[in-house]
Amino acid sequence: MASIRLILLSFLVLLTGPTLASAGEPTPARQAELLYLLRHDCGSCHGMRLAGGLGPALTPEQLRPYTSEQLGATIMHGRPGTPMPPWRHFLTQDEALWLARRLKQGLGR
């Protein structure tokens, strides 16, 4: 099952990777909204400190094996067969990649 998810994730990265790689920066106001969404909506499953809960931890250490593009694809498309929903109806690909880069850098407390 895990290998099927990895294949699906790789396929999604191939489909969205070129678009995600050319990402721009959201405006400062939108960045604040995205960080609020991350801490509250994502935090409801990944833990309010993003250290894990129903979903895995979203710390730089845990995310190190993944590229920003892979994480951005997961944000956009969710993870089929898990509670992780797709966020593509609420975020642009640029915003998903921006969030992925922020998570890989660490958000501080």
ABEGO torsion letter per residue (X at the ends): XAAAAAAAAAAAAAAAAAAAAABBBBBAAAAAAAAAAAAAAAAAAAEAAGAEBABBBABAAAAAABBAAAAAAAAAAEBBGBABBBAAAABBAAAAAAAAAAAAAEAEX
